[in-house]
Amino acid sequence: MEYRIEKDTMGEVKVPAESLWGAQTERSRNNFKIGEEIMPLEIVRSFAQLKKAAAHTNYELGNLTDNKKNAISKVCDEIIAGQLDEHFPLKVWQTGSGTQSNMNVNEVVAFKGNQWLREQGIEEVLHPNDDVNMSQSSNDTYPTALHVATYSIIQERVLPEVAEFKKVLLEKEEEFKDIVKIGRTHLQDATPLTLGQEISGWRYMIERSEQMIEESANKLLSLAIGGTAVGTGINAHIEFGERTAAHLAEQTGYDFTSSPNKFHALTSHDEIVYVHGAIKALAMDAMKIANDIRWLASGPRSGIGELTIPANEPGSSIMPGKVNPTQSEALTMVAVQVFGNDAAIGFAASQGNFELNVFKPVIAYNFLQSARLMADALESFRVNCLVGLEANVESIAKNVESSLMLVTALNPHIGYEKAAAIAKLAFNDNSTLKEAAIKLGHLTEEEFDQWVNPSDMVKQKG
């Protein structure tokens, strides 16, 4: 492999000749050979959005030339477009402030920007610290990139899929609104409801999670930029934070602002914890829905068997014809991962010592993984299971007819104790509720038929 020599304040470093990064990035590559987890590209691209916005602000304030501003902007646009992904090789497990990733972006922008300046015949030279990182510190740029990345993925990936998922549930709710089935509480038979009513509970779960994610995500619009090293804004113009946030808002279409208290923005990540909690709530609801569906589709002959799920692939390598609830299994595994990520994020966010939290990369990695996984898993479940969900009307009707809990409808007419005696006798004799009721002499056949009607039991009386 061919190398070139790069320099930083600590001396010379050999860097692969084809790489766009510089000395500090190479030092990090060599010093943190930990795991396989690479800094998420969402963070890298958000950094590029920020560097572009900062360059425009520094130009407006008279601190950066037009040529340098244009060079920085051009390279940042290439990073945002995903054209330079291979030049961001650093691991998540590095400095807790994310300094090396900030410098990775600075170095790539400076190196590539200088190539462009030379091609234009411009003699100016970009410096990664003095120009690309002007008025900034890793301590305020990383949390800013974190908020830009997390807010963006919520708006562009998570919420659109939640809306599609909710739409399909609403369609199924309407499709199955007249199918009366037996309810279950404590895993035991309960009173009837319609399949549509049951699905409406799932739909409302997703709807509420959607609202909580939308509301909590607004907290991410407040950015740390302008705080620099410890929150005082040293080496930055007093207007730098607000101006840069305004440029970010213009670039992204999101209403970013500079935090009114940078001391909080550098050391606390309570907003991230809050928003991820809403994502965890979505994962919890997804776990419940996926579990309900696989239980209701269990069998098909020895289980509940009230729902039929699509047969997407062979379910067994030894049992021919087996269909397994694989989409439920995938979605519930994702939910478990999100629960674990939430614990990691909460603990990491609690470690804001003095003026800085130094667990930022692990917070970013876990949050973005949760968002990606939930969006992907909900889409997979929706397309490969939910859309093709069918009701097994015959099995549903059989379970309703054989349920002892239909006796609940008799409470207003003969009282709880007599109704309980009917249910117990029917269970012990393996007879029907009607037979037991007549045998005990508590009501006639005509009265039973009038009062015990599953279709009436799913409606509230006026």
N, C-alpha and C positions, 0 to 999 in steps of 0.2 A: 504494500500500500504506500502511496506517495503522501508526503506530509508537507505542510507549510508551517512556518514559525509565527505564532501570535504572541503578543506581549500584554501583560497587565501589571498592576502595581507590585506583584510578587515576583515578576520575572518572565522568562520565556516559556512557552508551552508548545509542544508539537500537536497540530490539529490536522485531521485528515484533509487532504488537499481539496476534495470535492465538496466539503461541508461549508455551510455559510456561517456557522457559529464561530465564536472566538475563544479566548483563553479561559474565561470564567466558566463557560459552559463545559469546556473540555475538562476542567478541574473537577466539576461536579460529576461528570460521566465517570471519572476515575475514582472519585472519593465515595460515591454512593452506589455501589453495585449491590443493591438490595432489592430482591424480588423482581417481578416482571411487570409491575404496574407502572405504566407511563403516565405522566401528567396529562389529564384529559385535554383533548384538542379543543373542547368548548372553552376551557380556560385560556388556551393559547390564542384562539380567535377573538376572545373578549379582550385580552391584552392588546391585540392588534387594533381593535376598535378604540381602545383607550389611548394608545400611542398616537393614533391618527387624530383623535380629538384634542389631545394635549399639544400636538404640533400646531394645529390651527389656533389654539389659544395662545401659545407662545409667539406665534407669528403676529397675532393681533396686538399683543402686548409689546411688540417691538423687540423681542428677545431671540427671534429665529428668522433667518432669511427666507425669502419666498422659495428659493431653490431647494433649501434644506426641507422646508415644509412639504414641498411637492415630492421630493425623494422619499421622505418618510411615508407620506400618504400612499404613494404608488406601491411600495413594498407591503404596507399594511393591507391594502386591497387584495394583493396576491395571497397573503396569509389568510385573510377572511374567506377568500374563495377556495381555500384548501389546496393551493398550488405548491405550497412549500412545507407540507406536513412532515416530510422525512427529516427536516432540520430541527425538530423539537424532540430530542431523544431522552430527556431527563426523567428520572424516576419520581414517583410520588414521595418516596421515603428520602427526603433531603432536608434542608433547613426548614424549620417550621414556619418561617415567614414567607417562604416561597421565593427567596431572593434569587436563587440560581435560575428559576424559570423566568423571572422578570428580566434578568440579565441575558438569558437565552434569546428572548424576544428582542431586547435592545441590540444585541450583537448581530442577529440575523438582519434586522432592519438596517443597521449601520453598514454592514458588509454589502448587502444587496443594493442598498441605496447608493453607496459609493460607486458600485459598478455602473449604475444608471447615470450618475453625475458625470463620470468619465466618458460614457458613451455620448452624452450631450455636449461634451467639450467644456464642462464646467469645472473649475479648479477647486471649488469648495469641497471640504471633507467632513463627513458626518462622524461624530464621536458617540459611541454607545451610551456613555454616561452624561456627557456635557450637552448633547443635543437630543438624542432619543429619550433619555430619562430626565430631561430638564424639568425642574420644578416638582419632581416626583421622588418617592422612596418606595422600595418594595413594600414597606409597611402600610402604605395607603393604596398602592396600585394593585396588590394582590387581592385585598378584600373588595376593591372596586370591581376587578375582573370577576371575582367570585359572584358578586351580586348580579352583574350583567349576564354572566353565563347561566346562573340558576333561574333568574327571571325569564330569560329568553327560552330556555328549554321547557319551562312550564307553559309559556304562551304558545310555543311552536310545536311541542310534542305532546305534553301531558293533557292539557285542556282540550285540544281538538279530538284526541282519542276518547277522552271521557265523554264528550258530547256525542260521538258516534255510538259508543257503548250504551249510553242512556237512550238514544234513539231506538236501538234494536230492542231494548227492554220494554220501551213504550209500545212498540209494535206487537211484541209477544203478549203484553198485558191486555191489549185490545183483542188479539186473536183468541186468547183463552179465557175471555171474561165470563163466558157462560158455562164453563166446565166446572161443576161442583166436585170437590174432592174432600178427603178427610184431612183435617188439620192435625198437627202433632206438636205436643209440648212435652218436655222432659224425655224426648224420644218415645213417648207413648201416644196412643190415639187420643185425639181431642175432638172438638166440635168442627163441623164442616166450614169451608170457605171456598171461594172459587180459585182456580189456578191463576186467573188474572189478578185476583187480590193478593195472592202470595207473591207474584212477580212484581206487583206494585210496591211491595216492601223493598224488594231489591232495587227497583228503579229509584225509589226515594233515597235510599242509601247513597247511590251514586250521585244523585242530584245534590244532596247535602254535602258530600265530599267535594263536589265541584265548587259549590259556594264557598266552602272553607278554604280551599286552595286559592281561589280567586281573591278572597278577602285578605288572607295572610300574605299572599305574594306581593301585595302592594307595599309591604314593609321593606321589600328588597329594592325598591326604587330609590332609597336613600343611600348615597355612596360616600365612601371614605375619602375620595380624592380631594386633595387640598390640605390634608393633615400632615403629609410628609412623614418625618421620622417618629415623632411621639404625639402628634396631634396639634402641635402649635403652628404648623405650616411654615416652618423655617425653610428658607431658600425658595419660597414660592410667593408670587404676587398675591395680595389679599383677594383678588378676583379670580384667581386661577381655578379654584375648585368649582365655583358656580359656572364659570364660562365653559370649562371642560365638560361638566355634567350636561350643560345645554347642548354642546356639540354632540355628545353621546346620544342625547334624546333625539336630535335631528337625524343622526345616522341610523339609529335603530328603530325609531318610531315609538319608543317607550319613554314615559315621563320621568326620566332620571333627574335627580337633584342632588346637590352636595349636602351631606349631613350637617345639621346645625351644631352638632357636637362631635368633633373628630376624635376626641379622647375616647368616647364610647365606641366609635366606628372602628378604631384600630384594635381595641382590646376585647370587645364583646361581639359574639356572633349569635346573640339571642334571636335575631330575626330569622337566621337560618334554621335554628332549632324549632322555632314556631312554625315555619313553612313546612319543614320536613315532617313535623307532627301531623300536619294536614295530609301529607302524602302517605304517612303511616296509617292514618284513618282510612284512606282510600284502599290501601293494601289490606287492612282488616276487613273492610266490606267485601273486597274481591275474594278474600279467603272464605268468607261466609257464603257468598253466592256460589263459588266454585264447589264448595263442600256440599251445599244443599243439592246442587244439580247432580253431583256424582252419587249421592245417596238416593235421590229420587229416581235416578236411572240405573240403580243397582239391579243386578240379576243377570240376564233379563227374566229368568223364570224363578229363581230362588231368592230374589231380593224384593225391593219395593216395586220397581218396574213401572212407575207412573210416567216417567219421561223416557224418550228415546233420543240418544245422542248420535251424531254422525259417526259412521265407521270410516275413519281417515286412513288407518293403517292396520296391519295385522297386530293383534294385541298380545300374542304369545308366540314364542319360538317352539313350543311343544304342544300347545292346545289349539287345534285348528278352529277357525271361526270365532275366536274370542275377540270381543271389542272392549277396549279399556278406556276409561275417562282420562286420556292422556293430557288433554288440554286443561282439565281441572288440576291435574298433578303439576303441570308446568306453572300455572298461575299461582298455585298455593306455595310452590317452592320459591317463586319470586317474592311472594308476600313475606315468607320467612326471612329472606335475605334483607328485605326492607326493614323488618323489625330489628334485625341485627345492626344494620346501618344506622338506624335511629339511636340505638344505644351508644354506638361509637361516636356519632355526631354530638350527642348530649354530653358525653364525658369529655370529648375534645374541646367543646365550646366552654366547658367549665374551667378550663386551664388558662384563663387570661391573667397572666401575672404582670402586675404593675401596668405599664403602658402598652403591652402587646400580647396578643394570643399567638403562640407559636405552634399551633396544631392546624394551621390553615390548609395545607395540602390534603391531609387525610379527611378533613371536613368536606372539601371540594370533591374529592374522589368518591366518597360515599354518597353524597347528595346527588351528584350527577348520575352515578350508577343507579340509584333508586329511581330517578326520574326516567332514565332510559329504559330500565327493565319494566317499570309499570306501564309505560306507553306501549312497548313492544308486546308485553304479555297480554294486556287488555285487547290489543288489536288481534293477536293470534287467537285468543279465546273467542272473541266476537266473530271473526271470519270462519274459524274452523269448528266452532261448537254452537255458539249462541244463535246464530242465524238459522242453523239447521235443526234447532231443538223442536221436537214434536211431542205431543201429548198422547199417551197410551190410554185412550178413552175407556177401553174395556177393563183394564186393570184398575183404573181410577174408580170406575163405577162399582166394581167388585169390592174394593176396599171400603167404599162408603157404605155399601149395603151390609157389610159384615161388622161394621164398627159398633161397639157397645156404647160409645159416647154420644150416640144420637139420643140416648135416653135423657140427656140434659134438657131437651125440649119439653119434657114432661114436668120439670120442676115447678113452673107456674101453675100447673093444673092439679097435680097430686102431691106436691111437696118433695123435698130433697130425699127424705128417708125412704119413702115408698119407691122413688125412682132408683135409688141405690139398690134396694132389694131386688128390683127387676133386673138390673145389670148383673148383680151377683148370681142370681139364679140362672140367667142366660149363659153366663160364663161357665158355671159349674156343670150345667146340663148340656152344654154345647148346643143350645137352642137359640132361636131368634129372640130379639127383644119383644116382638109382638106375642110370640108364644108364651114367654115368661110372664108378660103383663097380664094376659088373659088367665093363665094358670093361677096367678096370685089373686085374681079378682079385682085388680086395682082400676081397670078400665076395659071398655069393650073394644072389639076389633075396629068398629067404626070410629071410636074416639082416638084410637092409636093412629089410624090412617090420616085422620084430620090434623092431629097435633104433631106427629113426627114426619116432617117433610123436609129433607135436606136442602131443597132449593129455597125454602122459607127461612132456614136457619142461617143463611149467609147474609141476611138483610136485617138491619135494625128496625124495630117497630116504632111507630110514631107515638 
